């Protein structure tokens, strides 16, 4: 199952920047929305005109990754699955770095 560019980026972000596992404490909101906001804050100021658009894209990517079995979201953690690790390792690190720069400019 093919991943979208945003799904690829979010998967690699979790894998490379957080070691494939991320703990979070949700404030009662949708876990994907909460995690998307948390991840977007690494790249953009909340006052940026594109911040909400990036959060929405990240939330959709997290849902897609979950549906495709690339990540598991349960309780208070998100983990890259073995299928997700395989996918993350198949994507060149240089591609991740380019995508990261693109999101930082969003």
Steps between C-alpha positions, in 0.01 A plus 500: 500500500659824383557783745431864424795742524366635831454147639858419398625812673306444823609135511864596457465784750376262768758237407808723472428780747323299770654155458176349373309560823340813634318552829237768532240625742183596319271766634192297406519587133532257211844333538593555136409869525696541823807321360479695174501829691794380713701396193417819307628714788848364426494677163266794515395774735133463594443852368616399152221533244571143387508342846142368501539367145813307602326366814208380288738332252697333780178378668381347172842342451493349849155353433620362167811347656286340770255358243790364291658331803812716499441638851299403805339762720387372836449659838776754527751389240551468129733231366633424158411137419739253338332576165552870567865447588550314173336786310701765687826320426407472131473879471838668449602719793579777250134504391394544863741791544365671186140454615593631845641817347184540291274476807718743692437756225124438486 
